């Protein structure tokens, strides 16, 4: 199955950006004019140099009158954009750099939307994991009450668990490995970039902190091992029960 191009275009692996972006300060660009460009850039797609100029003038502090202690009325100024601003905008390519900045912002917004779309049950991997968790919960409940169950009740458990196993099998039949791998790789790289590898000392300390202590982490690992053994045993019991019934 061909993976959707829209997924590939918006869920790219997270990598460290080394190339300088066009909206960053250019070589030999005066700090004074770069700061004004940042103000212009921050006004959004409907930006104008006049709006940037007026914003700069409004941000200037007006000194208090030494006699009255009140702020004097600002002198009226021309609303025309000075020639120096126009020249600087052309020389340092303000418009194109601001448009590149806008496009980057939009791309990040779209990527975030797709992350939300493909999170939770919309992702096949998550659906399979949810079914597995339901099966695990039912397995624990069965083991806890097995001694008190009647044959019909046991068969009811087997039937429900068999349906969950079948639902997992059905999901895996149509599991699109390339697309799911692309999506999971994106989320895994994002998590990796934030928490680093769990094999590092820092990652291990992070796991210990999340588990609530080293003893708790060890207990959780042991419980996971026990859960996997119980699942294999239960699958064998279910297969045997249905084989006898047939």
C-alpha positions as CSV (number, residue, x, y, z in Angstrom):
1,X,0.0,0.0,0.0
2,X,1.4,3.4,-1.0
3,X,1.8,5.8,1.9
4,X,-0.2,9.0,1.6
5,X,2.0,11.9,0.4
6,X,0.3,14.3,2.8
7,X,1.5,12.3,5.7
8,X,5.1,12.2,4.4
9,X,5.1,15.9,3.7
10,X,4.0,17.0,7.2
11,X,5.4,14.3,9.5
12,X,9.0,14.5,8.6
13,X,11.7,13.2,11.0
14,X,12.8,15.8,13.5
15,X,16.4,16.8,12.7
16,X,18.7,19.5,14.1
17,X,18.6,22.5,11.8
18,X,22.1,23.6,10.9
19,X,21.3,25.8,7.9
20,X,20.8,29.4,8.7
21,X,17.2,30.5,8.1
22,X,16.5,33.6,5.9
23,X,14.6,35.4,8.6
24,X,17.6,35.3,10.9
25,X,20.1,38.1,11.0
26,X,22.1,38.3,7.8
27,X,25.8,38.7,7.5
28,X,26.9,42.3,7.9
29,X,23.2,43.3,8.6
30,X,23.3,46.2,11.1
31,X,21.7,45.2,14.4
32,X,19.7,48.5,14.3
33,X,18.0,47.5,11.1
34,X,17.7,43.9,12.0
35,X,15.7,44.8,15.0
36,X,13.4,46.9,12.8
37,X,13.0,43.9,10.5
38,X,12.1,41.7,13.4
39,X,9.4,44.2,14.3
40,X,8.2,44.3,10.7
41,X,8.3,40.4,10.5
42,X,6.3,40.0,13.7
43,X,3.3,41.9,12.3
44,X,2.1,38.9,10.3
45,X,1.1,38.4,6.7
46,X,-0.8,41.8,6.5
47,X,2.4,43.7,7.6
48,X,3.3,47.1,6.3
49,X,6.3,49.2,6.9
50,X,4.1,52.0,8.0
51,X,2.6,49.8,10.7
52,X,6.1,48.8,11.9
53,X,7.1,52.5,12.0
54,X,4.1,53.5,14.0
55,X,4.6,50.6,16.4
56,X,8.2,51.7,16.9
57,X,7.2,55.2,17.6
58,X,4.5,54.1,20.0
59,X,7.0,52.0,22.0
60,X,9.3,54.9,22.7
61,X,9.0,56.2,26.2
62,X,7.7,59.8,26.4
63,X,9.6,61.7,29.1
64,X,7.6,63.5,31.8
65,X,7.6,67.2,32.0
66,X,10.1,68.5,34.6
67,X,7.7,71.2,35.6
68,X,4.3,69.6,35.7
69,X,5.2,66.0,36.1
70,X,2.8,65.2,33.3
71,X,3.6,63.6,30.0
72,X,3.7,66.2,27.3
73,X,1.5,65.7,24.2
74,X,3.6,64.0,21.4
75,X,4.4,66.2,18.5
76,X,2.6,65.4,15.3
77,X,4.8,63.5,12.9
78,X,4.5,62.6,9.3
79,X,2.8,59.3,8.5
80,X,5.1,58.8,5.5
81,X,7.6,56.0,5.7
82,X,11.2,57.4,5.7
83,X,13.4,56.7,2.7
84,X,15.9,55.0,5.0
85,X,13.3,52.4,5.9
86,X,12.5,51.7,2.3
87,X,16.1,51.5,1.3
88,X,16.9,49.1,4.2
89,X,13.9,46.9,3.4
90,X,15.1,46.5,-0.2
91,X,18.8,46.1,0.7
92,X,18.0,43.4,3.3
93,X,15.1,41.8,1.5
94,X,12.5,42.3,4.2
95,X,9.5,41.1,2.2
96,X,10.9,37.8,1.0
97,X,12.4,37.0,4.4
98,X,9.1,37.7,6.1
99,X,7.2,35.5,3.7
100,X,9.7,32.7,4.4
101,X,9.1,33.2,8.1
102,X,5.3,33.0,7.5
103,X,5.6,29.8,5.5
104,X,7.7,28.2,8.3
105,X,5.1,29.1,10.9
106,X,2.2,27.7,8.8
107,X,4.2,24.5,8.1
108,X,4.7,24.0,11.9
109,X,1.0,24.6,12.5
110,X,0.0,22.1,9.9
111,X,2.5,19.5,11.3
112,X,0.9,20.0,14.8
113,X,-2.5,19.5,13.3
114,X,-1.5,16.3,11.7
115,X,0.1,15.1,14.9
116,X,-3.2,15.6,16.7
117,X,-5.0,13.9,13.8
118,X,-2.8,10.8,13.9
119,X,-2.6,10.5,17.7
120,X,-4.8,8.3,19.8
121,X,-7.1,5.7,18.2
122,X,-6.7,7.2,14.7
123,X,-3.3,5.5,14.6
124,X,-3.6,1.7,14.0
125,X,-0.7,1.0,16.3
126,X,-2.6,2.8,19.2
127,X,-5.7,0.8,18.4
128,X,-3.8,-2.5,18.7
129,X,-2.2,-1.4,21.9
130,X,-5.6,-0.4,23.4
131,X,-7.0,-3.9,22.5
132,X,-3.9,-5.4,24.1
133,X,-4.5,-3.4,27.3
134,X,-8.1,-4.5,27.4
135,X,-7.0,-8.1,27.0
136,X,-4.4,-7.7,29.7
137,X,-7.0,-6.3,32.1
138,X,-9.4,-9.1,31.4
139,X,-6.6,-11.6,31.9
140,X,-5.8,-10.3,35.3
141,X,-9.5,-10.2,36.2
142,X,-9.8,-13.9,35.0
143,X,-6.8,-15.0,37.0
144,X,-8.0,-13.2,40.1
145,X,-11.4,-14.9,40.0
146,X,-10.7,-18.1,38.3
147,X,-11.2,-20.3,41.4
148,X,-14.7,-18.9,41.9
149,X,-15.9,-19.1,38.3
150,X,-18.3,-21.7,36.9
151,X,-17.6,-23.5,33.7
152,X,-20.0,-21.3,31.8
153,X,-18.4,-18.2,33.3
154,X,-15.0,-19.4,32.2
155,X,-16.2,-20.1,28.7
156,X,-17.7,-16.5,28.7
157,X,-14.2,-15.1,29.5
158,X,-12.6,-17.3,26.8
159,X,-15.2,-16.1,24.3
160,X,-14.7,-12.4,25.0
161,X,-10.9,-12.8,25.0
162,X,-11.0,-14.7,21.8
163,X,-13.0,-11.8,20.2
164,X,-10.3,-9.4,21.4
165,X,-7.6,-11.5,19.9
166,X,-9.6,-11.7,16.7
167,X,-9.9,-7.9,16.7
168,X,-6.1,-7.6,17.0
169,X,-5.7,-10.1,14.2
170,X,-8.1,-8.1,12.0
171,X,-6.2,-4.9,12.7
172,X,-2.9,-6.6,11.8
173,X,-4.3,-7.9,8.5
174,X,-4.7,-4.4,7.2
175,X,-1.8,-2.9,9.1
176,X,0.0,-0.6,6.6
177,X,3.6,-1.1,7.7
178,X,5.2,1.7,5.7
179,X,2.7,4.3,6.8
180,X,2.6,3.2,10.4
181,X,6.4,3.0,10.5
182,X,6.6,6.6,9.1
183,X,4.2,7.9,11.7
184,X,5.7,6.0,14.6
185,X,9.2,7.0,13.6
186,X,8.1,10.7,13.6
187,X,6.7,10.4,17.2
188,X,9.6,8.3,18.4
189,X,12.1,10.8,17.1
190,X,10.2,13.6,18.7
191,X,10.2,11.8,22.0
192,X,13.9,10.9,21.6
193,X,14.8,14.5,20.9
194,X,13.1,15.5,24.2
195,X,14.2,12.7,26.5
196,X,17.3,11.2,24.8
197,X,18.0,7.5,24.8
198,X,16.8,5.5,27.9
199,X,20.2,3.7,27.7
200,X,22.1,6.8,28.7
201,X,22.5,7.6,32.4
202,X,20.3,10.6,32.0
203,X,17.6,8.5,30.3
204,X,17.8,5.9,33.0
205,X,17.4,8.6,35.7
206,X,14.4,9.9,33.7
207,X,12.8,6.4,33.7
208,X,13.5,6.1,37.5
209,X,11.8,9.5,38.1
210,X,8.8,8.6,36.0
211,X,8.4,5.2,37.8
212,X,8.6,6.8,41.2
213,X,12.0,5.4,42.2
214,X,14.4,2.6,41.4
215,X,12.5,0.0,43.4
216,X,9.3,0.9,41.6
217,X,11.0,0.7,38.2
218,X,12.3,-2.7,39.0
219,X,8.8,-3.8,40.1
220,X,7.3,-2.5,36.9
221,X,9.8,-4.4,34.8
222,X,9.0,-7.6,36.7
223,X,5.3,-7.1,36.4
224,X,5.7,-6.6,32.6
225,X,7.6,-9.9,32.4
226,X,4.9,-11.7,34.4
227,X,2.2,-10.1,32.2
228,X,3.8,-11.5,29.1
229,X,4.1,-15.0,30.6
230,X,0.4,-14.8,31.7
231,X,-0.7,-13.8,28.2
232,X,1.1,-16.7,26.6
233,X,-0.4,-19.1,29.1
234,X,-3.9,-17.7,28.6
235,X,-3.6,-17.9,24.8
236,X,-2.7,-21.5,25.1
237,X,-5.7,-22.1,27.5
238,X,-8.1,-20.4,25.0
239,X,-6.8,-22.4,22.1
240,X,-7.1,-25.6,24.1
241,X,-10.6,-24.8,25.3
242,X,-11.9,-24.1,21.8
243,X,-10.1,-27.1,20.3
244,X,-11.9,-29.3,22.9
245,X,-15.3,-27.7,22.1
246,X,-14.9,-28.4,18.4
